[in-house]
Amino acid sequence: MLTAIADVLRAIGSAIATVVTLPFRAVARLFGGVSDTAHGRH
């Protein structure tokens, strides 16, 4: 029973982590592309 609850919590945690990190990855990629085009390739 406890293992099932742990599995559910782990799944929820991973889903939340994915949803939270996706926007940051998109913003980082956006700023990375902007900085690359502004300063040129290093």
N, CA, C and O atoms as CSV, one atom per row, in Angstrom:
chain,resi,resn,atom,element,x,y,z
A,1,MET,N,N,0.831,-1.196,0.000
A,1,MET,CA,C,0.000,0.000,0.000
A,1,MET,C,C,0.880,1.266,0.000
A,1,MET,O,O,0.661,2.193,-0.780
A,2,LEU,N,N,1.879,1.275,0.898
A,2,LEU,CA,C,2.751,2.446,0.964
A,2,LEU,C,C,3.536,2.614,-0.323
A,2,LEU,O,O,3.777,3.738,-0.763
A,3,THR,N,N,3.937,1.508,-0.930
A,3,THR,CA,C,4.696,1.607,-2.183
A,3,THR,C,C,3.837,2.199,-3.282
A,3,THR,O,O,4.332,2.955,-4.118
A,4,ALA,N,N,2.554,1.863,-3.289
A,4,ALA,CA,C,1.651,2.407,-4.310
A,4,ALA,C,C,1.526,3.914,-4.130
A,4,ALA,O,O,1.555,4.670,-5.101
A,5,ILE,N,N,1.386,4.345,-2.873
A,5,ILE,CA,C,1.282,5.780,-2.599
A,5,ILE,C,C,2.581,6.473,-3.008
A,5,ILE,O,O,2.551,7.558,-3.588
A,6,ALA,N,N,3.710,5.852,-2.710
A,6,ALA,CA,C,4.998,6.435,-3.073
A,6,ALA,C,C,5.109,6.556,-4.592
A,6,ALA,O,O,5.612,7.558,-5.100
A,7,ASP,N,N,4.641,5.535,-5.318
A,7,ASP,CA,C,4.701,5.579,-6.779
A,7,ASP,C,C,3.852,6.722,-7.315
A,7,ASP,O,O,4.257,7.426,-8.240
A,8,VAL,N,N,2.655,6.907,-6.722
A,8,VAL,CA,C,1.768,7.984,-7.176
A,8,VAL,C,C,2.416,9.345,-6.910
A,8,VAL,O,O,2.411,10.224,-7.772
A,9,LEU,N,N,2.967,9.503,-5.718
A,9,LEU,CA,C,3.607,10.780,-5.378
A,9,LEU,C,C,4.792,11.035,-6.288
A,9,LEU,O,O,5.031,12.169,-6.701
A,10,ARG,N,N,5.540,9.972,-6.606
A,10,ARG,CA,C,6.704,10.132,-7.476
A,10,ARG,C,C,6.257,10.556,-8.875
A,10,ARG,O,O,6.884,11.410,-9.503
A,11,ALA,N,N,5.170,9.954,-9.357
A,11,ALA,CA,C,4.664,10.298,-10.684
A,11,ALA,C,C,4.188,11.747,-10.710
A,11,ALA,O,O,4.448,12.476,-11.668
A,12,ILE,N,N,3.492,12.157,-9.657
A,12,ILE,CA,C,3.004,13.536,-9.580
A,12,ILE,C,C,4.181,14.507,-9.529
A,12,ILE,O,O,4.180,15.546,-10.190
A,13,GLY,N,N,5.190,14.142,-8.726
A,13,GLY,CA,C,6.364,15.007,-8.608
A,13,GLY,C,C,7.076,15.166,-9.935
A,13,GLY,O,O,7.478,16.271,-10.298
A,14,SER,N,N,7.236,14.071,-10.663
A,14,SER,CA,C,7.918,14.141,-11.955
A,14,SER,C,C,7.111,14.969,-12.942
A,14,SER,O,O,7.678,15.730,-13.726
A,15,ALA,N,N,5.789,14.828,-12.909
A,15,ALA,CA,C,4.931,15.592,-13.823
A,15,ALA,C,C,5.040,17.085,-13.511
A,15,ALA,O,O,5.144,17.909,-14.419
A,16,ILE,N,N,5.015,17.424,-12.227
A,16,ILE,CA,C,5.133,18.833,-11.830
A,16,ILE,C,C,6.496,19.372,-12.243
A,16,ILE,O,O,6.601,20.492,-12.745
A,17,ALA,N,N,7.547,18.568,-12.030
A,17,ALA,CA,C,8.891,19.003,-12.394
A,17,ALA,C,C,8.973,19.272,-13.891
A,17,ALA,O,O,9.580,20.255,-14.317
A,18,THR,N,N,8.364,18.400,-14.686
A,18,THR,CA,C,8.395,18.578,-16.137
A,18,THR,C,C,7.677,19.860,-16.542
A,18,THR,O,O,8.180,20.636,-17.355
A,19,VAL,N,N,6.492,20.073,-15.963
A,19,VAL,CA,C,5.716,21.272,-16.304
A,19,VAL,C,C,6.440,22.535,-15.878
A,19,VAL,O,O,6.374,23.553,-16.566
A,20,VAL,N,N,7.138,22.475,-14.735
A,20,VAL,CA,C,7.821,23.661,-14.225
A,20,VAL,C,C,9.080,23.960,-15.023
A,20,VAL,O,O,9.398,25.123,-15.275
A,21,THR,N,N,9.800,22.911,-15.422
A,21,THR,CA,C,11.086,23.135,-16.094
A,21,THR,C,C,10.923,23.460,-17.582
A,21,THR,O,O,11.792,24.106,-18.169
A,22,LEU,N,N,9.828,23.024,-18.194
A,22,LEU,CA,C,9.662,23.271,-19.627
A,22,LEU,C,C,9.683,24.763,-19.977
A,22,LEU,O,O,10.400,25.148,-20.901
A,23,PRO,N,N,8.932,25.613,-19.282
A,23,PRO,CA,C,8.977,27.051,-19.619
A,23,PRO,C,C,10.374,27.634,-19.446
A,23,PRO,O,O,10.811,28.462,-20.246
A,24,PHE,N,N,11.084,27.193,-18.384
A,24,PHE,CA,C,12.428,27.720,-18.162
A,24,PHE,C,C,13.352,27.296,-19.288
A,24,PHE,O,O,14.202,28.074,-19.723
A,25,ARG,N,N,13.193,26.053,-19.770
A,25,ARG,CA,C,14.019,25.590,-20.883
A,25,ARG,C,C,13.717,26.415,-22.130
A,25,ARG,O,O,14.627,26.784,-22.872
A,26,ALA,N,N,12.437,26.703,-22.357
A,26,ALA,CA,C,12.063,27.476,-23.542
A,26,ALA,C,C,12.640,28.885,-23.454
A,26,ALA,O,O,13.152,29.413,-24.441
A,27,VAL,N,N,12.556,29.495,-22.266
A,27,VAL,CA,C,13.089,30.848,-22.093
A,27,VAL,C,C,14.600,30.839,-22.253
A,27,VAL,O,O,15.165,31.731,-22.887
A,28,ALA,N,N,15.260,29.831,-21.680
A,28,ALA,CA,C,16.717,29.745,-21.790
A,28,ALA,C,C,17.130,29.589,-23.244
A,28,ALA,O,O,18.095,30.205,-23.696
A,29,ARG,N,N,16.384,28.752,-23.980
A,29,ARG,CA,C,16.702,28.546,-25.392
A,29,ARG,C,C,16.458,29.853,-26.165
A,29,ARG,O,O,17.227,30.205,-27.059
A,30,LEU,N,N,15.380,30.564,-25.810
A,30,LEU,CA,C,15.061,31.812,-26.497
A,30,LEU,C,C,16.157,32.838,-26.267
A,30,LEU,O,O,16.656,33.442,-27.216
A,31,PHE,N,N,16.537,33.038,-24.997
A,31,PHE,CA,C,17.586,33.997,-24.685
A,31,PHE,C,C,18.915,33.551,-25.268
A,31,PHE,O,O,19.716,34.380,-25.698
A,32,GLY,N,N,19.155,32.236,-25.285
A,32,GLY,CA,C,20.391,31.721,-25.864
A,32,GLY,C,C,20.459,32.061,-27.344
A,32,GLY,O,O,21.510,32.473,-27.835
A,33,GLY,N,N,19.355,31.895,-28.061
A,33,GLY,CA,C,19.331,32.212,-29.483
A,33,GLY,C,C,19.497,33.700,-29.706
A,33,GLY,O,O,20.179,34.116,-30.643
A,34,VAL,N,N,18.879,34.513,-28.850
A,34,VAL,CA,C,18.987,35.963,-28.994
A,34,VAL,C,C,20.419,36.406,-28.751
A,34,VAL,O,O,20.953,37.222,-29.502
A,35,SER,N,N,21.047,35.871,-27.702
A,35,SER,CA,C,22.426,36.258,-27.401
A,35,SER,C,C,23.360,35.794,-28.510
A,35,SER,O,O,24.310,36.496,-28.857
A,36,ASP,N,N,23.096,34.612,-29.070
A,36,ASP,CA,C,23.941,34.104,-30.150
A,36,ASP,C,C,23.836,35.013,-31.376
A,36,ASP,O,O,24.849,35.336,-31.996
A,37,THR,N,N,22.620,35.425,-31.727
A,37,THR,CA,C,22.454,36.276,-32.905
A,37,THR,C,C,22.976,37.687,-32.637
A,37,THR,O,O,23.441,38.357,-33.559
A,38,ALA,N,N,22.907,38.143,-31.395
A,38,ALA,CA,C,23.342,39.504,-31.077
A,38,ALA,C,C,24.856,39.595,-31.028
A,38,ALA,O,O,25.436,40.550,-31.543
A,39,HIS,N,N,25.500,38.613,-30.417
A,39,HIS,CA,C,26.953,38.667,-30.248
A,39,HIS,C,C,27.698,37.840,-31.288
A,39,HIS,O,O,28.923,37.911,-31.392
A,40,GLY,N,N,26.953,37.062,-32.048
A,40,GLY,CA,C,27.617,36.219,-33.036
A,40,GLY,C,C,28.124,34.933,-32.379
A,40,GLY,O,O,28.050,34.773,-31.161
A,41,ARG,N,N,28.639,34.022,-33.207
A,41,ARG,CA,C,29.137,32.755,-32.662
A,41,ARG,C,C,30.471,32.957,-31.979
A,41,ARG,O,O,31.328,33.680,-32.487
A,42,HIS,N,N,30.655,32.333,-30.845
A,42,HIS,CA,C,31.911,32.455,-30.089
A,42,HIS,C,C,32.873,31.378,-30.554
A,42,HIS,O,O,33.994,31.294,-30.052
